[in-house]
Amino acid sequence: MSCPETQKTFSEWIDFVEIEKKPKTSAWKVVSKHGGKALGIIKWYGPWRQYCFFPDFSTLYSRMCLGDITSFIEKQMQLRKKEAS
């Protein structure tokens, strides 16, 4: 079993740790760089046919953190489309 892969990002506040890899989709845990608290999960949501962020209960986000999460999801969607073609 391999170790989870942390995506190196430009975010000052959060990391994205891959927790599941399937042939077509993956899932990442969103983790605070300060304190290591899990903030939620990014995973494929079939009904909407896109990656979505599922925040943990009682978490709070600044617009900068939300922007970083959005950018990460957009990158993953582009990679998925590229691999499908």
PyMOL Python script that loads the backbone (N, CA, C, O; Angstrom):
from pymol import cmd

cmd.read_pdbstr("""\
ATOM      1  N   MET A   1       0.846  -1.180   0.000  1.00  0.00           N
ATOM      2  CA  MET A   1       0.000   0.000   0.000  1.00  0.00           C
ATOM      3  C   MET A   1       0.891   1.242   0.000  1.00  0.00           C
ATOM      4  O   MET A   1       1.829   1.339   0.791  1.00  0.00           O
ATOM      5  N   SER A   2       0.599   2.169  -0.870  1.00  0.00           N
ATOM      6  CA  SER A   2       1.432   3.355  -0.969  1.00  0.00           C
ATOM      7  C   SER A   2       0.931   4.446  -0.028  1.00  0.00           C
ATOM      8  O   SER A   2      -0.215   4.431   0.422  1.00  0.00           O
ATOM      9  N   CYS A   3       1.813   5.381   0.252  1.00  0.00           N
ATOM     10  CA  CYS A   3       1.454   6.520   1.102  1.00  0.00           C
ATOM     11  C   CYS A   3       0.595   7.492   0.315  1.00  0.00           C
ATOM     12  O   CYS A   3       0.732   7.585  -0.905  1.00  0.00           O
ATOM     13  N   PRO A   4      -0.287   8.216   0.988  1.00  0.00           N
ATOM     14  CA  PRO A   4      -1.080   9.228   0.287  1.00  0.00           C
ATOM     15  C   PRO A   4      -0.173  10.280  -0.326  1.00  0.00           C
ATOM     16  O   PRO A   4       0.869  10.624   0.232  1.00  0.00           O
ATOM     17  N   GLU A   5      -0.574  10.778  -1.462  1.00  0.00           N
ATOM     18  CA  GLU A   5       0.206  11.801  -2.147  1.00  0.00           C
ATOM     19  C   GLU A   5      -0.379  13.175  -1.841  1.00  0.00           C
ATOM     20  O   GLU A   5      -1.573  13.414  -2.024  1.00  0.00           O
ATOM     21  N   THR A   6       0.482  14.068  -1.374  1.00  0.00           N
ATOM     22  CA  THR A   6       0.049  15.439  -1.130  1.00  0.00           C
ATOM     23  C   THR A   6       0.301  16.241  -2.389  1.00  0.00           C
ATOM     24  O   THR A   6       1.420  16.263  -2.903  1.00  0.00           O
ATOM     25  N   GLN A   7      -0.722  16.894  -2.883  1.00  0.00           N
ATOM     26  CA  GLN A   7      -0.571  17.754  -4.048  1.00  0.00           C
ATOM     27  C   GLN A   7       0.096  19.045  -3.588  1.00  0.00           C
ATOM     28  O   GLN A   7      -0.394  19.715  -2.679  1.00  0.00           O
ATOM     29  N   LYS A   8       1.209  19.387  -4.216  1.00  0.00           N
ATOM     30  CA  LYS A   8       1.864  20.656  -3.912  1.00  0.00           C
ATOM     31  C   LYS A   8       1.078  21.758  -4.597  1.00  0.00           C
ATOM     32  O   LYS A   8       0.893  21.742  -5.814  1.00  0.00           O
ATOM     33  N   THR A   9       0.627  22.697  -3.820  1.00  0.00           N
ATOM     34  CA  THR A   9      -0.203  23.757  -4.365  1.00  0.00           C
ATOM     35  C   THR A   9       0.372  25.108  -3.976  1.00  0.00           C
ATOM     36  O   THR A   9       1.300  25.210  -3.174  1.00  0.00           O
ATOM     37  N   PHE A  10      -0.196  26.116  -4.557  1.00  0.00           N
ATOM     38  CA  PHE A  10       0.198  27.481  -4.273  1.00  0.00           C
ATOM     39  C   PHE A  10      -0.445  27.986  -2.995  1.00  0.00           C
ATOM     40  O   PHE A  10      -0.132  29.083  -2.533  1.00  0.00           O
ATOM     41  N   SER A  11      -1.335  27.202  -2.424  1.00  0.00           N
ATOM     42  CA  SER A  11      -2.089  27.652  -1.260  1.00  0.00           C
ATOM     43  C   SER A  11      -1.192  27.791  -0.037  1.00  0.00           C
ATOM     44  O   SER A  11      -0.403  26.904   0.289  1.00  0.00           O
ATOM     45  N   GLU A  12      -1.335  28.906   0.613  1.00  0.00           N
ATOM     46  CA  GLU A  12      -0.591  29.152   1.850  1.00  0.00           C
ATOM     47  C   GLU A  12      -1.226  28.416   3.027  1.00  0.00           C
ATOM     48  O   GLU A  12      -0.565  28.160   4.033  1.00  0.00           O
ATOM     49  N   TRP A  13      -2.517  28.076   2.899  1.00  0.00           N
ATOM     50  CA  TRP A  13      -3.262  27.604   4.059  1.00  0.00           C
ATOM     51  C   TRP A  13      -3.688  26.147   4.019  1.00  0.00           C
ATOM     52  O   TRP A  13      -3.917  25.550   5.071  1.00  0.00           O
ATOM     53  N   ILE A  14      -3.801  25.554   2.829  1.00  0.00           N
ATOM     54  CA  ILE A  14      -4.340  24.190   2.754  1.00  0.00           C
ATOM     55  C   ILE A  14      -3.515  23.293   1.844  1.00  0.00           C
ATOM     56  O   ILE A  14      -2.845  23.760   0.922  1.00  0.00           O
ATOM     57  N   ASP A  15      -3.578  21.983   2.123  1.00  0.00           N
ATOM     58  CA  ASP A  15      -2.996  20.939   1.290  1.00  0.00           C
ATOM     59  C   ASP A  15      -4.111  20.027   0.808  1.00  0.00           C
ATOM     60  O   ASP A  15      -5.174  19.938   1.422  1.00  0.00           O
ATOM     61  N   PHE A  16      -3.849  19.354  -0.301  1.00  0.00           N
ATOM     62  CA  PHE A  16      -4.782  18.383  -0.863  1.00  0.00           C
ATOM     63  C   PHE A  16      -4.080  17.033  -0.859  1.00  0.00           C
ATOM     64  O   PHE A  16      -3.085  16.847  -1.559  1.00  0.00           O
ATOM     65  N   VAL A  17      -4.590  16.095  -0.077  1.00  0.00           N
ATOM     66  CA  VAL A  17      -3.963  14.787   0.089  1.00  0.00           C
ATOM     67  C   VAL A  17      -4.829  13.746  -0.610  1.00  0.00           C
ATOM     68  O   VAL A  17      -5.986  13.537  -0.245  1.00  0.00           O
ATOM     69  N   GLU A  18      -4.254  13.094  -1.623  1.00  0.00           N
ATOM     70  CA  GLU A  18      -5.016  12.079  -2.350  1.00  0.00           C
ATOM     71  C   GLU A  18      -5.282  10.892  -1.429  1.00  0.00           C
ATOM     72  O   GLU A  18      -4.356  10.340  -0.835  1.00  0.00           O
ATOM     73  N   ILE A  19      -6.545  10.506  -1.313  1.00  0.00           N
ATOM     74  CA  ILE A  19      -6.920   9.401  -0.428  1.00  0.00           C
ATOM     75  C   ILE A  19      -7.510   8.225  -1.192  1.00  0.00           C
ATOM     76  O   ILE A  19      -7.640   7.127  -0.650  1.00  0.00           O
ATOM     77  N   GLU A  20      -7.867   8.458  -2.459  1.00  0.00           N
ATOM     78  CA  GLU A  20      -8.454   7.380  -3.260  1.00  0.00           C
ATOM     79  C   GLU A  20      -8.177   7.665  -4.732  1.00  0.00           C
ATOM     80  O   GLU A  20      -8.362   8.787  -5.205  1.00  0.00           O
ATOM     81  N   LYS A  21      -7.729   6.631  -5.452  1.00  0.00           N
ATOM     82  CA  LYS A  21      -7.486   6.776  -6.883  1.00  0.00           C
ATOM     83  C   LYS A  21      -8.192   5.639  -7.598  1.00  0.00           C
ATOM     84  O   LYS A  21      -7.890   4.466  -7.381  1.00  0.00           O
ATOM     85  N   LYS A  22      -9.132   6.003  -8.450  1.00  0.00           N
ATOM     86  CA  LYS A  22      -9.858   5.054  -9.281  1.00  0.00           C
ATOM     87  C   LYS A  22      -9.425   5.278 -10.721  1.00  0.00           C
ATOM     88  O   LYS A  22      -8.747   6.265 -11.008  1.00  0.00           O
ATOM     89  N   PRO A  23      -9.797   4.394 -11.628  1.00  0.00           N
ATOM     90  CA  PRO A  23      -9.384   4.577 -13.026  1.00  0.00           C
ATOM     91  C   PRO A  23      -9.791   5.925 -13.621  1.00  0.00           C
ATOM     92  O   PRO A  23      -9.029   6.502 -14.398  1.00  0.00           O
ATOM     93  N   LYS A  24     -10.967   6.438 -13.276  1.00  0.00           N
ATOM     94  CA  LYS A  24     -11.423   7.691 -13.865  1.00  0.00           C
ATOM     95  C   LYS A  24     -11.462   8.867 -12.899  1.00  0.00           C
ATOM     96  O   LYS A  24     -11.387  10.017 -13.333  1.00  0.00           O
ATOM     97  N   THR A  25     -11.575   8.611 -11.614  1.00  0.00           N
ATOM     98  CA  THR A  25     -11.694   9.698 -10.636  1.00  0.00           C
ATOM     99  C   THR A  25     -10.813   9.425  -9.418  1.00  0.00           C
ATOM    100  O   THR A  25     -10.353   8.303  -9.202  1.00  0.00           O
ATOM    101  N   SER A  26     -10.596  10.451  -8.647  1.00  0.00           N
ATOM    102  CA  SER A  26      -9.842  10.356  -7.396  1.00  0.00           C
ATOM    103  C   SER A  26     -10.596  11.111  -6.314  1.00  0.00           C
ATOM    104  O   SER A  26     -11.625  11.735  -6.571  1.00  0.00           O
ATOM    105  N   ALA A  27     -10.067  11.044  -5.102  1.00  0.00           N
ATOM    106  CA  ALA A  27     -10.616  11.808  -3.985  1.00  0.00           C
ATOM    107  C   ALA A  27      -9.446  12.353  -3.176  1.00  0.00           C
ATOM    108  O   ALA A  27      -8.408  11.703  -3.047  1.00  0.00           O
ATOM    109  N   TRP A  28      -9.629  13.559  -2.632  1.00  0.00           N
ATOM    110  CA  TRP A  28      -8.594  14.215  -1.855  1.00  0.00           C
ATOM    111  C   TRP A  28      -9.167  14.724  -0.546  1.00  0.00           C
ATOM    112  O   TRP A  28     -10.294  15.217  -0.491  1.00  0.00           O
ATOM    113  N   LYS A  29      -8.374  14.597   0.506  1.00  0.00           N
ATOM    114  CA  LYS A  29      -8.709  15.203   1.779  1.00  0.00           C
ATOM    115  C   LYS A  29      -8.129  16.615   1.750  1.00  0.00           C
ATOM    116  O   LYS A  29      -6.973  16.803   1.370  1.00  0.00           O
ATOM    117  N   VAL A  30      -8.915  17.596   2.146  1.00  0.00           N
ATOM    118  CA  VAL A  30      -8.465  18.980   2.238  1.00  0.00           C
ATOM    119  C   VAL A  30      -8.050  19.200   3.693  1.00  0.00           C
ATOM    120  O   VAL A  30      -8.848  19.024   4.614  1.00  0.00           O
ATOM    121  N   VAL A  31      -6.776  19.591   3.881  1.00  0.00           N
ATOM    122  CA  VAL A  31      -6.196  19.652   5.216  1.00  0.00           C
ATOM    123  C   VAL A  31      -5.571  21.027   5.457  1.00  0.00           C
ATOM    124  O   VAL A  31      -4.908  21.582   4.581  1.00  0.00           O
ATOM    125  N   SER A  32      -5.790  21.559   6.638  1.00  0.00           N
ATOM    126  CA  SER A  32      -5.170  22.824   7.032  1.00  0.00           C
ATOM    127  C   SER A  32      -3.668  22.630   7.195  1.00  0.00           C
ATOM    128  O   SER A  32      -3.233  21.675   7.838  1.00  0.00           O
ATOM    129  N   LYS A  33      -2.874  23.529   6.619  1.00  0.00           N
ATOM    130  CA  LYS A  33      -1.422  23.475   6.800  1.00  0.00           C
ATOM    131  C   LYS A  33      -1.038  23.876   8.222  1.00  0.00           C
ATOM    132  O   LYS A  33       0.046  23.531   8.691  1.00  0.00           O
ATOM    133  N   HIS A  34      -1.902  24.589   8.898  1.00  0.00           N
ATOM    134  CA  HIS A  34      -1.630  25.046  10.256  1.00  0.00           C
ATOM    135  C   HIS A  34      -2.495  24.245  11.222  1.00  0.00           C
ATOM    136  O   HIS A  34      -3.654  24.579  11.464  1.00  0.00           O
ATOM    137  N   GLY A  35      -1.921  23.201  11.757  1.00  0.00           N
ATOM    138  CA  GLY A  35      -2.636  22.363  12.709  1.00  0.00           C
ATOM    139  C   GLY A  35      -3.056  21.011  12.144  1.00  0.00           C
ATOM    140  O   GLY A  35      -3.396  20.107  12.908  1.00  0.00           O
ATOM    141  N   GLY A  36      -3.040  20.856  10.826  1.00  0.00           N
ATOM    142  CA  GLY A  36      -3.337  19.563  10.221  1.00  0.00           C
ATOM    143  C   GLY A  36      -4.790  19.119  10.304  1.00  0.00           C
ATOM    144  O   GLY A  36      -5.080  17.940  10.096  1.00  0.00           O
ATOM    145  N   LYS A  37      -5.711  20.032  10.603  1.00  0.00           N
ATOM    146  CA  LYS A  37      -7.127  19.660  10.729  1.00  0.00           C
ATOM    147  C   LYS A  37      -7.732  19.356   9.361  1.00  0.00           C
ATOM    148  O   LYS A  37      -7.547  20.106   8.403  1.00  0.00           O
ATOM    149  N   ALA A  38      -8.454  18.245   9.289  1.00  0.00           N
ATOM    150  CA  ALA A  38      -9.190  17.907   8.068  1.00  0.00           C
ATOM    151  C   ALA A  38     -10.351  18.875   7.914  1.00  0.00           C
ATOM    152  O   ALA A  38     -11.122  19.089   8.849  1.00  0.00           O
ATOM    153  N   LEU A  39     -10.470  19.461   6.720  1.00  0.00           N
ATOM    154  CA  LEU A  39     -11.510  20.450   6.455  1.00  0.00           C
ATOM    155  C   LEU A  39     -12.646  19.898   5.610  1.00  0.00           C
ATOM    156  O   LEU A  39     -13.751  20.440   5.616  1.00  0.00           O
ATOM    157  N   GLY A  40     -12.374  18.820   4.885  1.00  0.00           N
ATOM    158  CA  GLY A  40     -13.387  18.228   4.020  1.00  0.00           C
ATOM    159  C   GLY A  40     -12.747  17.324   2.982  1.00  0.00           C
ATOM    160  O   GLY A  40     -11.563  16.997   3.054  1.00  0.00           O
ATOM    161  N   ILE A  41     -13.567  16.931   2.013  1.00  0.00           N
ATOM    162  CA  ILE A  41     -13.145  16.001   0.959  1.00  0.00           C
ATOM    163  C   ILE A  41     -13.548  16.588  -0.388  1.00  0.00           C
ATOM    164  O   ILE A  41     -14.617  17.182  -0.528  1.00  0.00           O
ATOM    165  N   ILE A  42     -12.678  16.412  -1.372  1.00  0.00           N
ATOM    166  CA  ILE A  42     -13.028  16.689  -2.759  1.00  0.00           C
ATOM    167  C   ILE A  42     -13.147  15.340  -3.440  1.00  0.00           C
ATOM    168  O   ILE A  42     -12.208  14.544  -3.430  1.00  0.00           O
ATOM    169  N   LYS A  43     -14.322  15.082  -4.040  1.00  0.00           N
ATOM    170  CA  LYS A  43     -14.528  13.813  -4.730  1.00  0.00           C
ATOM    171  C   LYS A  43     -15.537  14.005  -5.855  1.00  0.00           C
ATOM    172  O   LYS A  43     -16.216  15.028  -5.944  1.00  0.00           O
ATOM    173  N   TRP A  44     -15.612  13.000  -6.702  1.00  0.00           N
ATOM    174  CA  TRP A  44     -16.525  13.027  -7.836  1.00  0.00           C
ATOM    175  C   TRP A  44     -17.956  12.914  -7.341  1.00  0.00           C
ATOM    176  O   TRP A  44     -18.269  12.073  -6.499  1.00  0.00           O
ATOM    177  N   TYR A  45     -18.827  13.775  -7.873  1.00  0.00           N
ATOM    178  CA  TYR A  45     -20.251  13.727  -7.556  1.00  0.00           C
ATOM    179  C   TYR A  45     -20.987  13.412  -8.850  1.00  0.00           C
ATOM    180  O   TYR A  45     -21.184  14.279  -9.701  1.00  0.00           O
ATOM    181  N   GLY A  46     -21.388  12.153  -8.980  1.00  0.00           N
ATOM    182  CA  GLY A  46     -21.989  11.640 -10.203  1.00  0.00           C
ATOM    183  C   GLY A  46     -23.195  12.406 -10.717  1.00  0.00           C
ATOM    184  O   GLY A  46     -23.254  12.698 -11.912  1.00  0.00           O
ATOM    185  N   PRO A  47     -24.169  12.750  -9.862  1.00  0.00           N
ATOM    186  CA  PRO A  47     -25.351  13.451 -10.378  1.00  0.00           C
ATOM    187  C   PRO A  47     -25.018  14.765 -11.093  1.00  0.00           C
ATOM    188  O   PRO A  47     -25.740  15.169 -12.004  1.00  0.00           O
ATOM    189  N   TRP A  48     -23.938  15.431 -10.691  1.00  0.00           N
ATOM    190  CA  TRP A  48     -23.559  16.691 -11.337  1.00  0.00           C
ATOM    191  C   TRP A  48     -22.430  16.497 -12.345  1.00  0.00           C
ATOM    192  O   TRP A  48     -22.062  17.433 -13.055  1.00  0.00           O
ATOM    193  N   ARG A  49     -21.876  15.269 -12.410  1.00  0.00           N
ATOM    194  CA  ARG A  49     -20.783  14.933 -13.327  1.00  0.00           C
ATOM    195  C   ARG A  49     -19.596  15.884 -13.189  1.00  0.00           C
ATOM    196  O   ARG A  49     -19.068  16.401 -14.173  1.00  0.00           O
ATOM    197  N   GLN A  50     -19.195  16.097 -11.933  1.00  0.00           N
ATOM    198  CA  GLN A  50     -18.041  16.956 -11.660  1.00  0.00           C
ATOM    199  C   GLN A  50     -17.517  16.697 -10.246  1.00  0.00           C
ATOM    200  O   GLN A  50     -18.201  16.112  -9.406  1.00  0.00           O
ATOM    201  N   TYR A  51     -16.284  17.151 -10.010  1.00  0.00           N
ATOM    202  CA  TYR A  51     -15.735  17.110  -8.659  1.00  0.00           C
ATOM    203  C   TYR A  51     -16.413  18.185  -7.831  1.00  0.00           C
ATOM    204  O   TYR A  51     -16.698  19.276  -8.323  1.00  0.00           O
ATOM    205  N   CYS A  52     -16.670  17.866  -6.562  1.00  0.00           N
ATOM    206  CA  CYS A  52     -17.280  18.811  -5.634  1.00  0.00           C
ATOM    207  C   CYS A  52     -16.544  18.746  -4.299  1.00  0.00           C
ATOM    208  O   CYS A  52     -15.894  17.752  -3.976  1.00  0.00           O
ATOM    209  N   PHE A  53     -16.660  19.817  -3.540  1.00  0.00           N
ATOM    210  CA  PHE A  53     -16.084  19.884  -2.201  1.00  0.00           C
ATOM    211  C   PHE A  53     -17.169  19.589  -1.187  1.00  0.00           C
ATOM    212  O   PHE A  53     -18.226  20.219  -1.187  1.00  0.00           O
ATOM    213  N   PHE A  54     -16.894  18.617  -0.316  1.00  0.00           N
ATOM    214  CA  PHE A  54     -17.808  18.222   0.748  1.00  0.00           C
ATOM    215  C   PHE A  54     -17.167  18.663   2.074  1.00  0.00           C
ATOM    216  O   PHE A  54     -16.343  17.935   2.628  1.00  0.00           O
ATOM    217  N   PRO A  55     -17.536  19.847   2.588  1.00  0.00           N
ATOM    218  CA  PRO A  55     -16.888  20.345   3.805  1.00  0.00           C
ATOM    219  C   PRO A  55     -17.304  19.564   5.040  1.00  0.00           C
ATOM    220  O   PRO A  55     -18.432  19.084   5.150  1.00  0.00           O
ATOM    221  N   ASP A  56     -16.353  19.449   5.971  1.00  0.00           N
ATOM    222  CA  ASP A  56     -16.672  18.858   7.263  1.00  0.00           C
ATOM    223  C   ASP A  56     -17.558  19.819   8.042  1.00  0.00           C
ATOM    224  O   ASP A  56     -17.553  21.027   7.806  1.00  0.00           O
ATOM    225  N   PHE A  57     -18.309  19.262   8.966  1.00  0.00           N
ATOM    226  CA  PHE A  57     -19.194  20.044   9.819  1.00  0.00           C
ATOM    227  C   PHE A  57     -18.384  21.062  10.626  1.00  0.00           C
ATOM    228  O   PHE A  57     -17.276  20.760  11.067  1.00  0.00           O
ATOM    229  N   SER A  58     -18.915  22.231  10.814  1.00  0.00           N
ATOM    230  CA  SER A  58     -18.315  23.288  11.637  1.00  0.00           C
ATOM    231  C   SER A  58     -16.950  23.746  11.132  1.00  0.00           C
ATOM    232  O   SER A  58     -16.037  23.986  11.922  1.00  0.00           O
ATOM    233  N   THR A  59     -16.818  23.865   9.818  1.00  0.00           N
ATOM    234  CA  THR A  59     -15.592  24.438   9.266  1.00  0.00           C
ATOM    235  C   THR A  59     -15.924  25.798   8.667  1.00  0.00           C
ATOM    236  O   THR A  59     -17.061  26.063   8.276  1.00  0.00           O
ATOM    237  N   LEU A  60     -14.919  26.643   8.605  1.00  0.00           N
ATOM    238  CA  LEU A  60     -15.089  28.022   8.164  1.00  0.00           C
ATOM    239  C   LEU A  60     -14.013  28.328   7.140  1.00  0.00           C
ATOM    240  O   LEU A  60     -12.870  27.895   7.288  1.00  0.00           O
ATOM    241  N   TYR A  61     -14.376  29.087   6.079  1.00  0.00           N
ATOM    242  CA  TYR A  61     -13.449  29.334   4.976  1.00  0.00           C
ATOM    243  C   TYR A  61     -13.437  30.805   4.594  1.00  0.00           C
ATOM    244  O   TYR A  61     -14.478  31.457   4.526  1.00  0.00           O
ATOM    245  N   SER A  62     -12.239  31.310   4.348  1.00  0.00           N
ATOM    246  CA  SER A  62     -12.108  32.655   3.804  1.00  0.00           C
ATOM    247  C   SER A  62     -12.295  32.563   2.287  1.00  0.00           C
ATOM    248  O   SER A  62     -12.287  31.472   1.717  1.00  0.00           O
ATOM    249  N   ARG A  63     -12.460  33.701   1.654  1.00  0.00           N
ATOM    250  CA  ARG A  63     -12.606  33.696   0.189  1.00  0.00           C
ATOM    251  C   ARG A  63     -11.337  33.189  -0.474  1.00  0.00           C
ATOM    252  O   ARG A  63     -11.402  32.598  -1.551  1.00  0.00           O
ATOM    253  N   MET A  64     -10.171  33.409   0.154  1.00  0.00           N
ATOM    254  CA  MET A  64      -8.911  32.925  -0.418  1.00  0.00           C
ATOM    255  C   MET A  64      -8.853  31.402  -0.386  1.00  0.00           C
ATOM    256  O   MET A  64      -8.443  30.781  -1.367  1.00  0.00           O
ATOM    257  N   CYS A  65      -9.254  30.795   0.722  1.00  0.00           N
ATOM    258  CA  CYS A  65      -9.265  29.325   0.805  1.00  0.00           C
ATOM    259  C   CYS A  65     -10.281  28.741  -0.174  1.00  0.00           C
ATOM    260  O   CYS A  65     -10.005  27.741  -0.838  1.00  0.00           O
ATOM    261  N   LEU A  66     -11.449  29.364  -0.262  1.00  0.00           N
ATOM    262  CA  LEU A  66     -12.451  28.892  -1.229  1.00  0.00           C
ATOM    263  C   LEU A  66     -11.927  29.005  -2.655  1.00  0.00           C
ATOM    264  O   LEU A  66     -12.187  28.134  -3.485  1.00  0.00           O
ATOM    265  N   GLY A  67     -11.192  30.072  -2.940  1.00  0.00           N
ATOM    266  CA  GLY A  67     -10.588  30.238  -4.254  1.00  0.00           C
ATOM    267  C   GLY A  67      -9.556  29.157  -4.540  1.00  0.00           C
ATOM    268  O   GLY A  67      -9.479  28.657  -5.662  1.00  0.00           O
ATOM    269  N   ASP A  68      -8.764  28.793  -3.537  1.00  0.00           N
ATOM    270  CA  ASP A  68      -7.771  27.723  -3.708  1.00  0.00           C
ATOM    271  C   ASP A  68      -8.451  26.386  -3.960  1.00  0.00           C
ATOM    272  O   ASP A  68      -7.998  25.606  -4.799  1.00  0.00           O
ATOM    273  N   ILE A  69      -9.525  26.119  -3.246  1.00  0.00           N
ATOM    274  CA  ILE A  69     -10.275  24.877  -3.442  1.00  0.00           C
ATOM    275  C   ILE A  69     -10.886  24.853  -4.840  1.00  0.00           C
ATOM    276  O   ILE A  69     -10.835  23.830  -5.523  1.00  0.00           O
ATOM    277  N   THR A  70     -11.459  25.969  -5.265  1.00  0.00           N
ATOM    278  CA  THR A  70     -12.041  26.070  -6.606  1.00  0.00           C
ATOM    279  C   THR A  70     -10.975  25.849  -7.675  1.00  0.00           C
ATOM    280  O   THR A  70     -11.209  25.121  -8.640  1.00  0.00           O
ATOM    281  N   SER A  71      -9.820  26.465  -7.515  1.00  0.00           N
ATOM    282  CA  SER A  71      -8.735  26.301  -8.486  1.00  0.00           C
ATOM    283  C   SER A  71      -8.279  24.850  -8.576  1.00  0.00           C
ATOM    284  O   SER A  71      -8.015  24.343  -9.667  1.00  0.00           O
ATOM    285  N   PHE A  72      -8.188  24.185  -7.428  1.00  0.00           N
ATOM    286  CA  PHE A  72      -7.785  22.775  -7.414  1.00  0.00           C
ATOM    287  C   PHE A  72      -8.814  21.928  -8.156  1.00  0.00           C
ATOM    288  O   PHE A  72      -8.444  21.074  -8.962  1.00  0.00           O
ATOM    289  N   ILE A  73     -10.095  22.154  -7.895  1.00  0.00           N
ATOM    290  CA  ILE A  73     -11.148  21.394  -8.569  1.00  0.00           C
ATOM    291  C   ILE A  73     -11.109  21.648 -10.074  1.00  0.00           C
ATOM    292  O   ILE A  73     -11.235  20.712 -10.863  1.00  0.00           O
ATOM    293  N   GLU A  74     -10.937  22.895 -10.471  1.00  0.00           N
ATOM    294  CA  GLU A  74     -10.879  23.215 -11.902  1.00  0.00           C
ATOM    295  C   GLU A  74      -9.706  22.503 -12.574  1.00  0.00           C
ATOM    296  O   GLU A  74      -9.842  22.001 -13.689  1.00  0.00           O
ATOM    297  N   LYS A  75      -8.558  22.459 -11.900  1.00  0.00           N
ATOM    298  CA  LYS A  75      -7.389  21.749 -12.441  1.00  0.00           C
ATOM    299  C   LYS A  75      -7.689  20.265 -12.609  1.00  0.00           C
ATOM    300  O   LYS A  75      -7.338  19.668 -13.627  1.00  0.00           O
ATOM    301  N   GLN A  76      -8.340  19.668 -11.608  1.00  0.00           N
ATOM    302  CA  GLN A  76      -8.659  18.236 -11.690  1.00  0.00           C
ATOM    303  C   GLN A  76      -9.670  17.964 -12.808  1.00  0.00           C
ATOM    304  O   GLN A  76      -9.581  16.938 -13.483  1.00  0.00           O
ATOM    305  N   MET A  77     -10.613  18.858 -13.006  1.00  0.00           N
ATOM    306  CA  MET A  77     -11.589  18.693 -14.095  1.00  0.00           C
ATOM    307  C   MET A  77     -10.887  18.783 -15.453  1.00  0.00           C
ATOM    308  O   MET A  77     -11.204  18.014 -16.360  1.00  0.00           O
ATOM    309  N   GLN A  78      -9.944  19.705 -15.603  1.00  0.00           N
ATOM    310  CA  GLN A  78      -9.197  19.819 -16.853  1.00  0.00           C
ATOM    311  C   GLN A  78      -8.376  18.562 -17.118  1.00  0.00           C
ATOM    312  O   GLN A  78      -8.331  18.075 -18.248  1.00  0.00           O
ATOM    313  N   LEU A  79      -7.723  18.035 -16.077  1.00  0.00           N
ATOM    314  CA  LEU A  79      -6.937  16.809 -16.235  1.00  0.00           C
ATOM    315  C   LEU A  79      -7.832  15.632 -16.622  1.00  0.00           C
ATOM    316  O   LEU A  79      -7.459  14.815 -17.464  1.00  0.00           O
ATOM    317  N   ARG A  80      -8.997  15.549 -16.013  1.00  0.00           N
ATOM    318  CA  ARG A  80      -9.915  14.451 -16.307  1.00  0.00           C
ATOM    319  C   ARG A  80     -10.386  14.534 -17.764  1.00  0.00           C
ATOM    320  O   ARG A  80     -10.433  13.516 -18.455  1.00  0.00           O
ATOM    321  N   LYS A  81     -10.732  15.727 -18.231  1.00  0.00           N
ATOM    322  CA  LYS A  81     -11.169  15.902 -19.616  1.00  0.00           C
ATOM    323  C   LYS A  81     -10.039  15.566 -20.590  1.00  0.00           C
ATOM    324  O   LYS A  81     -10.274  14.961 -21.636  1.00  0.00           O
ATOM    325  N   LYS A  82      -8.823  15.958 -20.242  1.00  0.00           N
ATOM    326  CA  LYS A  82      -7.666  15.692 -21.083  1.00  0.00           C
ATOM    327  C   LYS A  82      -7.418  14.189 -21.214  1.00  0.00           C
ATOM    328  O   LYS A  82      -7.138  13.693 -22.305  1.00  0.00           O
ATOM    329  N   GLU A  83      -7.523  13.468 -20.094  1.00  0.00           N
ATOM    330  CA  GLU A  83      -7.312  12.015 -20.102  1.00  0.00           C
ATOM    331  C   GLU A  83      -8.412  11.284 -20.847  1.00  0.00           C
ATOM    332  O   GLU A  83      -8.173  10.222 -21.421  1.00  0.00           O
ATOM    333  N   ALA A  84      -9.616  11.841 -20.844  1.00  0.00           N
ATOM    334  CA  ALA A  84     -10.750  11.185 -21.530  1.00  0.00           C
ATOM    335  C   ALA A  84     -10.659  11.325 -23.034  1.00  0.00           C
ATOM    336  O   ALA A  84     -11.228  10.511 -23.762  1.00  0.00           O
ATOM    337  N   SER A  85      -9.959  12.335 -23.516  1.00  0.00           N
ATOM    338  CA  SER A  85      -9.906  12.551 -24.977  1.00  0.00           C
ATOM    339  C   SER A  85      -8.756  11.819 -25.638  1.00  0.00           C
ATOM    340  O   SER A  85      -8.585  11.906 -26.854  1.00  0.00           O
TER     341      SER A  85
END
""", "prot")
cmd.dss("prot")
cmd.show_as("cartoon", "prot")
cmd.util.cbc("prot")
cmd.orient("prot")
